Amino acid sequence: MSIVSRSLTVLIAMGAAAQAGTALAQSASSTLAQAQAQSGDMFARDRSVAVRDRPHPEYEAMGLPMGGFTVYPKLDIIGEYNDNVFATATGAVDDVILRLRPEIAVSTDWNRSSITAYARSTISQYAEYDSENTTDYDLGGAARLDVSRAMNIVGGASFGHQSEPRTTASSGSQSEKPIEYDVASGYIAATRTSGRVKMSGRADIRDFDYEDGYTSAGVVVDQDDRDRTNTSFTGRVDVALSPATALFVQATANDRDYDLPSTLTTAARDSSGYEILAGANFELGAVARGEIAAGYIEQNFDESVYKDLSGLGARASLEWFPTQLTTVTFTGARTIEDSAIIGSGGYVSTNLAVQVDHELQRNVILSGQVTYGNDDYDGIDRTDKRFGAQASATYLINRHLGASVAVSHYEQSSDGADNGVSFDMNKLMVSLVTQF
C-alpha cells in the first residue's frame, strides 16, 4: 500500500472516530459544555498565561502606524564569549563574537483576517577567527483568512540563507568556513470547528540547497548530496469530551526527494514515510495544560543499502503553573530525521527539555533550561548524546530598551565504531535590544 493510500485510509478512520467520539461526548455533556460548544471554544486552553506570553503593555513596542499596517523595527546587539569555537574534542580555542540582529516586521490591524511579513538578519563577527564570520538572513510572510468564526485558512512562505553551526553533526568539520545553505519553504493549513469536533489539515514544502565548503588547502568539501526537497501532509481530528479535555488522532505522510541520483559510489537518500499519533489535549484548571501523543513512525528508503526505520513515535508539550509568576514547560519528541553522514540514510532522534520561567518583578524575568538528545544512526555504528543547560535573566528597561545575560553549557558524546566528535562548549552572552 502506498504512503498516500495509507494516509487516506487513516484519515477516513479518523473521520469515523470523530463521529463516534462526538456521539459519546454528547451523551455526557453538561449545560456549560453545550454552551461552550455552541460558542466554538471547547478547545480553548487559556485559564493561565505563561510567563513568556504574559502581556506587558508598558514595555511592548508600539510600532509605527502606516495606513492599515503597523511596522515594528528591532535591533538586538549581542556580545558572546565561546570557549570552544570549532566544537573540537582537543585543542579548543576561544573567541569573542559580536552579533547584530536587525529585524523589521509588518502586520495588519484588521479586526478579522491578517497579513504579516518580516525580514531579519544575523551578522556574526569574530574578534580573532574571522573564518567564522557569517551573514545570515531570513524573510517571509503569512496570511490568515477568517472564513467564518468556525473556520480559517492560513498560509505562508519564507526564504533564508543560513550558516550551519559547528556543533551540527553533519557540519563539514573539514571545511575552513561554516557550511552555508539556502532554504525555501511554504505551507497552507485550514482548521474548522463544529461543536465538539475540530478538523485540521496542513501541507508543507521545504527545499534545501547547500553550498560546498573548502579546506584550508582549497580541497572541495562536497555538499551536493544534501540538496533535497521535503514535503509533508498532515490531517488531524480532535473530539472534545469536555470543555477541558479533547482526544485526537493525527496522521502525517512525508516524501524526501534528493536532487542527486544514486551513483556507483553513493546511494541517494530518497525516502517516504509516515507518522500516526493518538493523544489528548487537556487543561487541568489553572494549574496545568498540555498535549501528549504516541503512535508509530516509519521511513522507507528507495535504496536497499539503507535500512528502513520504524518504531515508537511520540510528541509531548506540558505547561505547569505552580504559581501565577512561574511557568514550568516540559517538551519531548521521538522522530526520524535525515542523515548527512556517509553510509547512513537517517536516524531516530529523541529530544527532551524542561524550562522554568519566573517573573521576579514585572520587568525582570529569570529562566533556566535543561535539554537532552539522543540520535541513533541507521547503517553505521554511531550514537550521539547531547546535554545542554542554560540560565538567563531579562530586564525590560522601557518599551524601547531591554537587556539580558545568559550562560550556557553544551556537551556531546559520540559512541560506536563510526563515532563523531565528542566535545564540551561554554558560552556567556550579554545582549541589548532596541525596538520601536
Number of C-alpha atoms within 10 A of each C-alpha: 6 9 16 15 10 14 21 15 11 19 20 12 12 21 17 13 17 23 14 12 20 18 13 13 18 16 9 10 15 13 8 11 22 17 15 18 21 13 13 18 16 26 24 13 20 11 13 18 16 19 20 13 7 11 11 12 9 11 16 15 18 15 17 13 14 10 8 9 17 17 19 18 19 19 18 18 18 19 17 20 18 18 16 21 22 20 24 17 15 11 8 14 13 16 14 19 22 17 21 18 18 19 19 16 18 20 20 19 14 10 6 12 16 16 18 17 18 18 18 18 20 19 15 20 19 18 12 11 15 12 11 19 17 19 16 17 18 18 18 18 18 18 18 18 15 16 12 11 11 15 16 17 19 18 18 18 18 18 18 19 17 20 22 17 17 19 20 10 18 16 19 23 20 14 19 17 20 24 23 20 19 18 18 18 18 18 18 18 18 18 17 18 21 15 22 28 24 22 19 18 18 18 18 18 18 18 18 17 19 21 17 16 22 18 14 11 8 10 12 13 17 14 18 14 19 22 18 19 19 18 18 18 20 20 22 22 25 28 29 26 23 22 22 18 21 24 21 24 24 22 24 23 23 21 19 21 18 20 17 16 12 14 8 5 5 13 20 20 29 23 21 21 22 23 24 23 20 19 19 18 22 23 22 13 12 16 15 19 22 19 19 20 20 20 17 16 23 18 25 20 19 15 15 9 15 21 16 19 18 17 15 15 20 21 20 18 18 18 22 19 19 12 11 14 17 19 23 21 19 18 18 18 18 21 20 23 14 18 18 18 20 12 18 20 28 26 24 22 19 19 18 18 18 18 18 19 21 20 19 12 11 11 15 16 20 20 20 18 18 18 18 18 18 20 22 18 24 20 17 19 14 18 21 20 18 18 18 18 18 18 17 18 19 18 17 20 13 14 16 15 19 19 18 18 18 18 17 18 15 19 17 22 17 19 15 11 10 13 14 18 16 17 19 20 21 18 18 17 18 16 18 16 18 17 20 15
